[in-house]
Amino acid sequence: MPISTKPGDIAFASILSGAYASAAIALFFLVADALGGRILYTPSLMGQVVLFDTGPADVTAVRLDAFALYSVVHLVAFIGIGSLVTQAYSRSLIPGSGPGLFVFTLGLLTAGTMAVDWVFYPGIIDAIGRLPLALGNGTASATMTAMIYWTFSTKDSASPTEPPTDRSGPSPRTGS
């Protein structure tokens, strides 16, 4: 599969893959929280812990300010992750196509989440739950992979309607 190196393609994939992955995991937790009878709990928990320095065990209620602020932070963070993954993929640093990209992205999200829990906010993984977090990261990884793969799955050409140009020979001279 040809991989585009055009800056516009890379920027497009970086922003959209991160935004789509952020939306996918947010929707996953919206459904999971609703099914658990605690709508908006997970992003509110994250916001309270990350932005308001509340211990995970001390979060008992949904705070809409924490939810709203964390949603913005989450989107920006995922655009950064999308940029990192897209850059690595566009430079062929990730082996394989779809499966390799998915495994790389899932590994990155999982390692990042574990590092955040271990270094900055101990207990946050247990507060969210390991299974929901793994499923949410899997959903985000699949979404990011699909977006990046879709962006780079077409040939790197200007337009399917433009005739091909032959640039192999010398350019014609005009006037003498």
PAKE-534149 format. One line per field, with one value per residue: residue in one letter; residue number from 0; z, x, y of N, C-alpha, C, O in turn. Coordinates in nm, 4 decimals, padded with zeros to 6 digits. Atoms other than C-alpha are relative to their C-alpha. Example, Ala and Ser with C-alpha at 12.3 -4.5 7.8 and 13.67 -1.06 7.14 Angstrom:
residues 2
residu [a/s] $
num [0/1] $
npz [00.0000/-00.0060] $
npx [00.0890/-00.0820] $
npy [-00.1190/-00.1190] $
capz [00.7800/00.7140] $
capx [01.2300/01.3670] $
capy [-00.4500/-00.1060] $
cpz [00.0000/00.0730] $
cpx [00.0900/-00.0770] $
cpy [00.1200/00.1090] $
opz [00.0665/00.0899] $
opx [00.1936/-00.0261] $
opy [00.1181/00.2198] $
This chain:
residues 176
residu [m/p/i/s/t/k/p/g/d/i/a/f/a/s/i/l/s/g/a/y/a/s/a/a/i/a/l/f/f/l/v/a/d/a/l/g/g/r/i/l/y/t/p/s/l/m/g/q/v/v/l/f/d/t/g/p/a/d/v/t/a/v/r/l/d/a/f/a/l/y/s/v/v/h/l/v/a/f/i/g/i/g/s/l/v/t/q/a/y/s/r/s/l/i/p/g/s/g/p/g/l/f/v/f/t/l/g/l/l/t/a/g/t/m/a/v/d/w/v/f/y/p/g/i/i/d/a/i/g/r/l/p/l/a/l/g/n/g/t/a/s/a/t/m/t/a/m/i/y/w/t/f/s/t/k/d/s/a/s/p/t/e/p/p/t/d/r/s/g/p/s/p/r/t/g/s] $
num [0/1/2/3/4/5/6/7/8/9/10/11/12/13/14/15/16/17/18/19/20/21/22/23/24/25/26/27/28/29/30/31/32/33/34/35/36/37/38/39/40/41/42/43/44/45/46/47/48/49/50/51/52/53/54/55/56/57/58/59/60/61/62/63/64/65/66/67/68/69/70/71/72/73/74/75/76/77/78/79/80/81/82/83/84/85/86/87/88/89/90/91/92/93/94/95/96/97/98/99/100/101/102/103/104/105/106/107/108/109/110/111/112/113/114/115/116/117/118/119/120/121/122/123/124/125/126/127/128/129/130/131/132/133/134/135/136/137/138/139/140/141/142/143/144/145/146/147/148/149/150/151/152/153/154/155/156/157/158/159/160/161/162/163/164/165/166/167/168/169/170/171/172/173/174/175] $
npz [00.0000/-00.0006/-00.1125/00.0394/-00.0817/00.0183/-00.1305/-00.0213/-00.0355/-00.1336/-00.0948/00.0010/-00.0731/-00.1393/-00.0729/00.0008/-00.0704/-00.1431/-00.0359/00.0092/-00.1093/-00.1211/00.0011/-00.0144/-00.1387/-00.0756/00.0224/-00.0691/-00.1427/-00.0169/-00.0007/-00.1161/-00.1204/00.0023/-00.0347/-00.1422/-00.0800/-00.0439/00.1240/-00.0015/-00.1167/00.0313/00.0324/-00.1179/-00.0869/00.0562/-00.0168/-00.1405/-00.0408/00.0767/00.0010/-00.1291/-00.1013/-00.0897/00.0023/00.0665/-00.0970/-00.0545/00.0982/-00.0280/00.0823/00.1292/00.0055/00.1412/00.0350/00.0200/00.1244/00.1161/00.0140/00.0355/00.1396/00.0850/-00.0214/00.0621/00.1450/00.0353/-00.0223/00.1049/00.1248/-00.0126/00.0214/00.1423/00.0757/-00.0204/00.0715/00.1437/00.0437/00.0012/00.1098/00.1283/00.0209/00.0043/-00.1217/-00.0578/00.0939/00.0462/00.0311/-00.1002/-00.1286/-00.0652/-00.0465/-00.1141/-00.1142/-00.0430/-00.0629/-00.1254/-00.0923/-00.0399/-00.0913/-00.1234/-00.0721/-00.0464/-00.1111/-00.1152/-00.0477/-00.0679/-00.1274/-00.0865/-00.0323/-00.0375/-00.0648/-00.0425/-00.0322/00.0990/00.0792/-00.0817/-00.0127/00.1275/00.0226/00.1003/00.1200/00.0795/00.0548/00.1118/00.1111/00.0491/00.0756/00.1236/00.0879/00.0490/00.0884/00.1258/00.0701/00.0487/00.1062/00.1182/00.0581/00.0619/00.1127/00.1043/00.0579/00.0796/00.0848/00.1399/00.0605/-00.0190/00.1289/-00.0070/00.0229/00.0958/00.1269/00.0715/00.0792/-00.0522/00.0645/00.0241/-00.0382/00.0152/00.1046/-00.0141/00.0200/00.1345/00.0071/00.0625/00.0737/00.0230] $
npx [00.0840/-00.0797/00.0250/-00.0181/-00.0862/00.0429/00.0297/00.1442/00.0535/-00.0473/00.0698/00.1398/00.0097/-00.0384/00.1088/00.1236/-00.0135/00.0057/00.1354/00.0916/-00.0310/00.0496/00.1461/00.0351/-00.0132/00.0996/00.1291/-00.0052/00.0244/00.1364/00.0872/-00.0348/00.0483/00.1464/00.0420/-00.0309/00.0801/-00.0824/-00.0275/-00.1093/-00.0856/-00.1420/-00.0721/00.0008/-00.1042/-00.1294/-00.0175/-00.0218/-00.1314/-00.1081/00.0036/00.0355/-00.0833/00.0819/-00.0378/00.1020/00.0949/00.0812/00.0989/00.1272/00.1082/-00.0369/-00.0137/00.0060/-00.1165/-00.1098/00.0319/-00.0201/-00.1419/-00.0748/00.0318/-00.0897/-00.1352/-00.0006/-00.0056/-00.1333/-00.0952/00.0157/-00.0539/-00.1451/-00.0274/00.0267/-00.1126/-00.1155/00.0224/00.0048/-00.1376/-00.0738/00.0521/-00.0354/-00.1439/-00.0153/-00.0643/00.0894/00.0027/00.1299/00.0994/00.1051/-00.0261/-00.1181/00.0361/00.0898/-00.0769/-00.0837/00.0845/00.0504/-00.1141/-00.0310/00.1048/-00.0065/-00.1211/00.0218/00.0949/-00.0683/-00.1002/00.0722/00.0460/-00.1127/-00.0822/00.0700/00.1304/00.0169/00.1351/00.0997/00.0400/00.0927/00.1256/00.0733/00.0207/-00.0953/00.0691/00.0512/-00.1119/-00.0562/00.0959/-00.0004/-00.1242/00.0130/00.0908/-00.0734/-00.1069/00.0608/00.0458/-00.1177/-00.0568/00.0868/-00.0121/-00.1319/-00.0059/00.0873/-00.0649/-00.1158/00.0263/00.0094/-00.1297/-00.0485/00.0062/00.0689/00.1426/00.0244/00.0474/-00.1100/-00.0800/-00.1363/-00.0997/-00.1280/-00.1061/-00.1256/-00.0840/-00.0277/00.1184/-00.0020/-00.0445/00.0950/-00.0606/-00.1436] $
npy [-00.1174/-00.1221/-00.0883/-00.1388/-00.0837/-00.1389/-00.0595/-00.0136/00.1313/00.0344/-00.0873/00.0433/00.1264/-00.0241/-00.0655/00.0785/00.1281/-00.0308/-00.0454/00.1143/00.0925/-00.0651/00.0135/00.1418/00.0428/-00.0761/00.0657/00.1292/-00.0198/-00.0512/00.1188/00.0828/-00.0684/00.0009/00.1357/00.0180/-00.0932/-00.1148/-00.0723/-00.0991/00.0188/00.0212/-00.1243/-00.0865/00.0551/-00.0379/-00.1442/-00.0331/00.0497/-00.0626/-00.1465/-00.0595/00.0647/00.0804/00.1410/00.0811/00.0554/-00.1088/-00.0442/00.0671/-00.0542/-00.0592/-00.1461/-00.0375/-00.0811/00.0944/00.0706/-00.0886/-00.0328/00.1198/00.0336/-00.0796/00.0530/00.1329/-00.0199/-00.0497/00.1098/00.1008/-00.0555/00.0197/00.1423/00.0237/-00.0569/00.0872/00.1262/-00.0286/-00.0279/00.1266/00.0823/-00.0614/00.0219/00.1461/00.0483/00.0998/00.1130/00.0474/-00.1020/-00.0116/00.0657/-00.0566/-00.1339/00.0174/00.0484/-00.1113/-00.1023/00.0557/00.0047/-00.1372/-00.0469/00.0779/-00.0407/-00.1375/00.0023/00.0595/-00.0958/-00.1080/00.0561/00.0296/-00.1169/-00.1224/00.0145/00.1397/00.0438/-00.0428/00.1169/00.0783/-00.0750/00.0148/00.1432/00.0487/00.0477/-00.1126/-00.0773/00.0763/-00.0069/-00.1381/-00.0201/00.0788/-00.0745/-00.1177/00.0479/00.0440/-00.1201/-00.0717/00.0822/-00.0096/-00.1340/-00.0135/00.0932/-00.0542/-00.1171/00.0374/00.1162/-00.0388/-00.0302/-00.1361/-00.0686/-00.1287/00.0161/00.1082/-00.0540/-00.0659/00.0938/00.0146/-00.0853/00.0649/-00.0924/00.0710/-00.0590/-00.1424/-00.0847/-00.0593/-00.1388/-00.0935/-00.1127/00.0039] $
capz [00.0000/-00.0898/00.2024/00.1362/00.2560/00.1559/00.4566/00.4061/00.4205/00.7332/00.9090/00.8089/00.9396/01.2574/01.3594/01.2509/01.3812/01.7228/01.7248/01.6099/01.8652/02.1393/02.0364/02.0170/02.3704/02.5013/02.3414/02.4756/02.8317/02.7836/02.7036/02.9727/03.2372/03.1296/03.1483/03.4957/03.6079/03.6420/03.3276/03.2639/03.5679/03.3997/03.2303/03.5451/03.7525/03.5178/03.5280/03.9054/03.9475/03.6709/03.6867/04.0432/04.2326/04.3877/04.4861/04.2768/04.5875/04.6880/04.3699/04.4570/04.2250/03.8700/03.8337/03.5020/03.5159/03.5533/03.2723/03.0346/03.1042/03.0864/02.7540/02.6027/02.7593/02.6367/02.2798/02.2700/02.4167/02.1601/01.8738/02.0037/02.0154/01.6680/01.5409/01.6902/01.5463/01.2063/01.1804/01.2703/01.0188/00.7395/00.7874/00.7761/01.1343/01.2176/01.0681/00.8609/00.7694/00.9614/01.2267/01.2950/01.3271/01.5622/01.7874/01.7972/01.8825/02.1465/02.3020/02.3073/02.4699/02.7240/02.8166/02.8377/03.0648/03.2892/03.3098/03.4014/03.6733/03.8082/03.7973/03.8349/03.9508/04.1363/04.1579/03.8519/03.6552/03.9441/03.9775/03.6089/03.5976/03.4038/03.1659/03.0699/03.0241/02.8039/02.5943/02.5696/02.4615/02.2104/02.0682/02.0415/01.8844/01.6252/01.5381/01.5081/01.2988/01.0640/01.0165/00.9458/00.7215/00.5307/00.4790/00.3391/00.1511/-00.1687/-00.4144/-00.3667/-00.6757/-00.7499/-00.8873/-01.0627/-01.3338/-01.4198/-01.7035/-01.6053/-01.6782/-01.8330/-01.6584/-01.7739/-02.0758/-02.1271/-02.1122/-02.4503/-02.5540/-02.6342/-02.8926/-03.0451] $
capx [00.0000/00.1471/00.1829/00.1353/00.3985/00.2056/00.1873/-00.1857/-00.2611/-00.0521/-00.2064/-00.5567/-00.5006/-00.3335/-00.6184/-00.9064/-00.7653/-00.7140/-01.0527/-01.2355/-01.0541/-01.1360/-01.5020/-01.5058/-01.3756/-01.6025/-01.9060/-01.7941/-01.7855/-02.1104/-02.2818/-02.0915/-02.1724/-02.5374/-02.5691/-02.4131/-02.6569/-02.3840/-02.4116/-02.1042/-01.9296/-01.6043/-01.5146/-01.6194/-01.3983/-01.1067/-01.1629/-01.1835/-00.8690/-00.6598/-00.7740/-00.8982/-00.6503/-00.9170/-00.8247/-01.0015/-01.1607/-01.2967/-01.5011/-01.8619/-02.0676/-02.0618/-01.9315/-02.0256/-01.7370/-01.4887/-01.6631/-01.6549/-01.2942/-01.1682/-01.3461/-01.1373/-00.8141/-00.8998/-00.9585/-00.6295/-00.4409/-00.5883/-00.5035/-00.1450/-00.1540/-00.3106/-00.0295/00.2377/00.0842/00.0167/00.3727/00.5147/00.2874/00.3596/00.7327/00.6809/00.8025/00.5042/00.5218/00.2346/-00.0805/-00.4070/-00.3176/00.0286/-00.1093/-00.3857/-00.1431/00.0936/-00.1882/-00.3398/00.0024/00.0674/-00.2683/-00.2320/00.1255/00.0305/-00.2644/-00.0537/00.2212/-00.0290/-00.1744/00.1644/00.3404/00.0749/-00.2627/-00.2322/-00.5601/-00.7258/-00.7229/-00.8888/-01.1477/-01.2409/-01.2116/-00.9585/-01.2053/-01.3924/-01.0599/-00.9237/-01.2420/-01.2417/-00.8770/-00.9499/-01.2389/-01.0218/-00.7355/-00.9628/-01.1102/-00.7695/-00.6379/-00.9363/-00.9027/-00.5294/-00.5592/-00.8483/-00.6526/-00.3482/-00.5244/-00.5650/-00.2814/-00.0751/-00.1924/-00.3308/-00.6699/-00.8225/-00.9583/-00.6266/-00.4311/-00.0932/00.2028/00.5228/00.8108/01.0787/01.2033/01.3371/01.0874/00.9838/01.1436/00.9296/01.0302/01.3781] $
capy [00.0000/00.3382/00.5726/00.9404/01.1808/01.4911/01.7273/01.7848/01.4119/01.3658/01.6677/01.5548/01.2027/01.3305/01.5561/01.3366/01.0088/01.1664/01.3367/01.0229/00.8048/01.0562/01.0522/00.6708/00.6186/00.8965/00.7297/00.3923/00.5274/00.7172/00.3857/00.1916/00.4540/00.4716/00.0924/00.1061/00.3762/00.6419/00.8540/01.0759/00.9288/00.8198/01.1524/01.3363/01.1051/01.1672/01.5425/01.5539/01.3451/01.5035/01.8655/01.9168/01.6951/01.4744/01.1202/00.8549/00.7037/01.0459/01.0950/01.0197/01.2393/01.3709/01.7258/01.8829/02.1329/01.8465/01.6583/01.9582/02.0585/01.7029/01.6513/01.9318/01.8019/01.4505/01.5715/01.7626/01.4651/01.2277/01.4632/01.4527/01.0723/01.0651/01.2885/01.0633/00.7451/00.9050/01.0376/00.6972/00.5250/00.7746/00.7149/00.3363/00.2941/00.0710/-00.2777/-00.4137/-00.2357/-00.2586/-00.5214/-00.3812/-00.0304/-00.1491/-00.3368/-00.0391/00.2042/-00.0237/-00.0763/00.2967/00.3764/00.0967/00.1873/00.5546/00.4822/00.2599/00.5234/00.7950/00.5682/00.4698/00.8093/01.0773/00.9457/00.6138/00.4263/00.5778/00.2495/00.0639/00.3422/00.3134/-00.0653/-00.2693/-00.4342/-00.1145/00.0635/-00.2168/-00.2192/00.1602/00.1674/-00.1079/00.0948/00.4067/00.2085/00.0494/00.3889/00.5546/00.2663/00.2794/00.6550/00.6427/00.3382/00.4948/00.8177/00.6393/00.3599/00.5599/00.6143/00.9256/01.1133/01.4545/01.3520/01.0533/01.2851/01.4502/01.2898/01.1474/01.3680/01.2437/01.4148/01.1757/01.3699/01.7204/02.0021/02.1487/02.4772/02.7713/03.0288/03.0654] $
cpz [00.0000/00.1190/-00.0427/00.0936/-00.0174/00.1356/00.0287/00.0396/00.1430/00.1050/00.0126/00.0831/00.1474/00.0811/00.0064/00.0722/00.1510/00.0448/-00.0038/00.1131/00.1331/00.0097/00.0227/00.1451/00.0889/-00.0154/00.0682/00.1482/00.0287/00.0101/00.1240/00.1296/00.0080/00.0384/00.1481/00.0903/00.0509/-00.1202/00.0232/00.1164/-00.0365/-00.0428/00.1155/00.0999/-00.0490/00.0188/00.1431/00.0465/-00.0680/00.0172/00.1357/00.1174/00.1082/-00.0091/-00.0656/00.0957/00.0576/-00.0962/00.0223/-00.0899/-00.1301/00.0165/-00.1465/-00.0420/-00.0251/-00.1300/-00.1216/-00.0217/-00.0414/-00.1444/-00.0959/00.0116/-00.0704/-00.1515/-00.0439/00.0168/-00.1110/-00.1361/00.0014/-00.0239/-00.1472/-00.0871/00.0099/-00.0814/-00.1508/-00.0554/-00.0092/-00.1176/-00.1353/-00.0323/-00.0013/00.1204/00.0685/-00.0995/-00.0396/-00.0330/00.1144/00.1335/00.0750/00.0584/00.1226/00.1251/00.0552/00.0769/00.1337/00.1048/00.0526/00.0998/00.1344/00.0832/00.0548/00.1196/00.1254/00.0589/00.0767/00.1372/00.0975/00.0479/00.0601/00.0851/00.0413/00.0366/-00.1046/-00.0869/00.0783/00.0152/-00.1267/-00.0199/-00.1137/-00.1292/-00.0800/-00.0631/-00.1197/-00.1210/-00.0600/-00.0817/-00.1309/-00.1013/-00.0612/-00.0981/-00.1353/-00.0825/-00.0595/-00.1164/-00.1288/-00.0679/-00.0720/-00.1242/-00.1164/-00.0697/-00.0960/-00.0957/-00.1478/-00.0534/00.0183/-00.1350/00.0149/-00.0138/-00.1001/-00.1359/-00.0798/-00.0815/00.0598/-00.0776/-00.0150/00.0290/-00.0216/-00.1001/00.0248/-00.0272/-00.1386/00.0078/-00.0657/-00.0631/-00.0216/-00.0594] $
cpx [00.0889/-00.0377/00.0322/00.0970/-00.0372/-00.0381/-00.1505/-00.0644/00.0378/-00.0708/-00.1469/-00.0173/00.0330/-00.1155/-00.1236/00.0142/-00.0051/-00.1388/-00.0996/00.0247/-00.0489/-00.1518/-00.0421/00.0087/-00.0996/-00.1392/-00.0049/-00.0324/-00.1350/-00.0977/00.0274/-00.0514/-00.1526/-00.0529/00.0240/-00.0780/00.0757/00.0394/00.1006/00.0969/00.1479/00.0709/00.0003/00.1061/00.1375/00.0274/00.0285/00.1393/00.1116/00.0040/-00.0255/00.0682/-00.0818/00.0472/-00.1100/-00.1058/-00.0939/-00.1056/-00.1281/-00.1130/00.0566/00.0069/00.0068/00.1181/00.1215/-00.0200/00.0334/00.1477/00.0824/-00.0264/00.0917/00.1435/00.0154/00.0120/00.1393/00.1050/-00.0099/00.0449/00.1529/00.0397/-00.0216/00.1128/00.1232/-00.0151/00.0013/00.1397/00.0802/-00.0446/00.0427/00.1482/00.0351/00.0761/-00.0835/-00.0101/-00.1427/-00.0943/-00.0996/00.0322/00.1209/-00.0281/-00.0902/00.0772/00.0897/-00.0821/-00.0535/00.1103/00.0354/-00.1032/00.0063/00.1215/-00.0147/-00.0928/00.0658/00.1032/-00.0666/-00.0467/00.1169/00.0726/-00.0808/-00.1250/-00.0244/-00.1459/-00.1043/-00.0467/-00.0997/-00.1341/-00.0852/-00.0404/00.0889/-00.0691/-00.0606/00.1113/00.0622/-00.0933/-00.0066/00.1241/-00.0022/-00.0885/00.0712/00.1088/-00.0548/-00.0453/00.1173/00.0645/-00.0803/00.0159/00.1341/00.0083/-00.0837/00.0670/00.1115/-00.0266/-00.0147/00.1382/00.0333/00.0039/-00.0830/-00.1508/-00.0226/-00.0457/00.1099/00.0764/00.1395/00.0964/00.1303/00.1094/00.1372/00.0945/00.0271/-00.1265/00.0081/00.0441/-00.1069/00.0755/00.1500/00.0454] $
cpy [00.1241/00.0875/00.1419/00.0700/00.1469/00.0580/00.0121/-00.1314/-00.0379/00.0851/-00.0409/-00.1269/00.0184/00.0562/-00.0886/-00.1328/00.0211/00.0416/-00.1152/-00.1000/00.0559/-00.0129/-00.1444/-00.0453/00.0757/-00.0628/-00.1367/00.0182/00.0638/-00.1177/-00.0855/00.0629/-00.0004/-00.1386/-00.0304/00.0944/00.1209/00.0846/00.1137/-00.0171/-00.0071/00.1291/00.0999/-00.0446/00.0435/00.1491/00.0386/-00.0421/00.0789/00.1521/00.0647/-00.0699/-00.0724/-00.1445/-00.0823/-00.0553/00.1069/00.0519/-00.0801/00.0468/00.0565/00.1510/00.0388/00.0868/-00.0904/-00.0775/00.0861/00.0312/-00.1215/-00.0410/00.0746/-00.0522/-00.1345/00.0110/00.0440/-00.1104/-00.1042/00.0523/-00.0119/-00.1444/-00.0348/00.0521/-00.0893/-00.1285/00.0233/00.0284/-00.1288/-00.0866/00.0566/-00.0173/-00.1483/-00.0550/-00.1077/-00.1147/-00.0382/00.1136/00.0067/-00.0647/00.0567/00.1371/-00.0087/-00.0416/00.1108/00.1038/-00.0488/-00.0065/00.1381/00.0527/-00.0723/00.0398/00.1416/00.0064/-00.0563/00.0958/00.1140/-00.0480/-00.0161/00.1263/00.1151/-00.0203/-00.1452/-00.0301/00.0328/-00.1174/-00.0849/00.0705/-00.0118/-00.1451/-00.0462/-00.0451/00.1155/00.0826/-00.0713/00.0053/00.1407/00.0309/-00.0780/00.0697/00.1208/-00.0415/-00.0429/00.1198/00.0766/-00.0759/00.0127/00.1356/00.0166/-00.0885/00.0512/00.1184/-00.0397/-00.1161/00.0347/00.0312/00.1467/00.0712/00.1261/-00.0164/-00.1116/00.0525/00.0688/-00.1028/-00.0117/00.0886/-00.0764/00.1016/-00.0631/00.0672/00.1458/00.0813/00.0662/00.1463/00.0832/00.1148/-00.0171/00.1275] $
opz [00.0842/00.1533/-00.0887/00.2141/00.0269/00.2098/00.1423/00.1253/00.2182/00.2080/00.1231/00.1689/00.2327/00.1885/00.1135/00.1402/00.2229/00.1497/00.0854/00.1699/00.2166/00.1164/00.0915/00.1941/00.1865/00.0825/00.1225/00.2031/00.1369/00.0988/00.1924/00.2148/00.1159/00.1152/00.2085/00.2121/00.1447/-00.1482/00.1189/00.1414/00.0259/00.0114/00.1301/00.1573/00.0285/00.0555/00.1688/00.1216/-00.0022/00.0306/00.1572/00.2330/00.2270/-00.1186/-00.0458/00.0614/00.1114/-00.0577/00.0068/-00.1056/-00.1415/00.0705/-00.2186/-00.1572/-00.1186/-00.2046/-00.2143/-00.1343/-00.1251/-00.2109/-00.1955/-00.0890/-00.1327/-00.2129/-00.1397/-00.0664/-00.1587/-00.2184/-00.1016/-00.0930/-00.2070/-00.1861/-00.0900/-00.1513/-00.2253/-00.1635/-00.1066/-00.1847/-00.2247/-00.1488/00.0028/00.1077/00.1589/-00.2154/00.0385/-00.0331/00.2241/00.2359/00.1966/00.1684/00.2178/00.2327/00.1768/00.1839/00.2320/00.2215/00.1713/00.2018/00.2395/00.2039/00.1673/00.2145/00.2350/00.1809/00.1817/00.2355/00.2150/00.1651/00.1594/00.1818/-00.0184/00.1051/-00.0933/-00.1258/00.0226/00.0220/-00.1194/-00.0630/-00.2189/-00.2384/-00.2010/-00.1761/-00.2205/-00.2339/-00.1816/-00.1875/-00.2329/-00.2205/-00.1811/-00.1999/-00.2394/-00.2045/-00.1748/-00.2162/-00.2368/-00.1905/-00.1839/-00.2295/-00.2318/-00.1921/-00.2017/-00.1626/-00.2324/00.0234/00.0227/-00.1968/00.1118/00.0688/-00.1950/-00.2340/-00.1992/-00.0344/00.1181/-00.1970/00.0752/-00.0450/00.0331/-00.0871/00.1227/-00.1017/-00.1853/00.1043/-00.1578/-00.0016/00.0588/-00.0865] $
opx [00.1780/-00.1552/00.1425/00.0980/00.0354/-00.1131/-00.1935/-00.1528/-00.0446/-00.1131/-00.2009/-00.1053/-00.0290/-00.1481/-00.1808/-00.0793/-00.0653/-00.1863/-00.1837/-00.0706/-00.1008/-00.2056/-00.1410/-00.0820/-00.1503/-00.2127/-00.1081/-00.1154/-00.1902/-00.1830/-00.0660/-00.1072/-00.2093/-00.1484/-00.0488/-00.0603/00.0311/00.1585/00.0888/00.1789/00.2299/00.1776/00.0943/00.1768/00.2192/00.1381/00.1145/00.2051/00.2054/00.1118/00.0119/00.0338/-00.0502/00.0769/-00.2279/-00.2239/-00.1997/-00.1876/-00.1309/-00.2131/00.1760/-00.0845/00.0969/00.1609/00.1981/00.0753/00.0995/00.1966/00.1721/00.0629/00.1369/00.2122/00.1182/00.0900/00.1945/00.1946/00.0919/00.0927/00.2142/00.1379/00.0585/00.1491/00.1911/00.0778/00.0596/00.1747/00.1522/00.0377/00.0808/00.1874/00.1525/00.1510/-00.0351/-00.0454/-00.2364/-00.0569/-00.0642/00.0294/00.1158/00.0171/-00.0730/00.0565/00.1009/-00.0412/-00.0515/00.0879/00.0636/-00.0664/-00.0099/00.1097/00.0262/-00.0671/00.0470/00.1176/-00.0178/-00.0353/00.1063/00.1088/-00.0396/-00.1459/-00.1075/-00.2121/-00.2190/-00.1633/-00.1999/-00.2379/-00.2079/-00.1520/00.0941/-00.0221/-00.0393/00.0977/00.0936/-00.0473/-00.0175/00.1155/00.0478/-00.0581/00.0603/00.1287/00.0029/-00.0289/00.1120/00.1038/-00.0239/00.0228/00.1386/00.0544/-00.0413/00.0603/00.1270/00.0656/-00.0108/00.2297/-00.0558/00.1097/-00.1570/-00.2256/00.0543/-00.0419/00.0936/00.1002/00.1902/00.0789/00.1733/00.1271/00.2369/00.2163/-00.0211/-00.2152/00.1175/00.0149/-00.1757/00.1640/00.2166/00.1643] $
opy [00.1350/00.1002/00.1712/00.0447/00.2358/-00.0055/-00.0077/-00.1333/-00.0900/00.0326/-00.0459/-00.1341/-00.0452/00.0057/-00.1088/-00.1751/-00.0586/-00.0017/-00.1272/-00.1534/-00.0182/-00.0426/-00.1696/-00.1125/00.0203/-00.0759/-00.1760/-00.0543/00.0444/-00.1212/-00.1274/-00.0063/-00.0177/-00.1503/-00.1092/00.0922/00.1870/00.0988/00.1902/00.0713/00.0603/00.1581/00.1781/00.0382/00.0933/00.1885/00.1228/00.0299/00.1238/00.2100/00.1800/-00.0451/-00.0652/-00.1923/-00.0529/-00.0605/00.0745/00.1353/-00.2021/-00.0231/00.0842/00.2132/-00.0041/00.0796/-00.0671/-00.1001/00.0394/00.0221/-00.1114/-00.0935/00.0182/-00.0696/-00.1611/-00.0619/-00.0102/-00.1246/-00.1543/-00.0258/-00.0399/-00.1714/-00.1067/-00.0114/-00.1131/-00.1692/-00.0556/-00.0190/-00.1505/-00.1488/-00.0190/-00.0117/-00.1852/-00.1518/-00.1759/-00.0931/-00.0221/00.2309/00.0500/00.0037/00.0754/00.1691/00.0674/00.0145/00.1271/00.1490/00.0254/00.0257/00.1547/00.1109/-00.0103/00.0610/00.1700/00.0805/-00.0036/00.1043/00.1559/00.0252/00.0191/00.1365/00.1750/00.0529/-00.2136/00.0477/-00.0103/-00.1225/-00.1297/00.0047/-00.0186/-00.1739/00.0176/-00.0133/00.1223/00.1293/-00.0081/00.0228/00.1563/00.0932/-00.0307/00.0707/00.1463/00.0248/-00.0114/00.1211/00.1193/-00.0156/00.0305/00.1432/00.0677/-00.0444/00.0441/00.1298/00.0215/-00.1627/-00.0546/00.0613/00.2316/00.0824/00.1430/00.0358/-00.1265/-00.0217/00.0940/-00.2140/00.0841/00.1129/-00.1482/00.1984/-00.0160/00.0558/00.2029/00.0396/00.0977/00.2169/00.0392/00.1743/-00.0822/00.1441] $
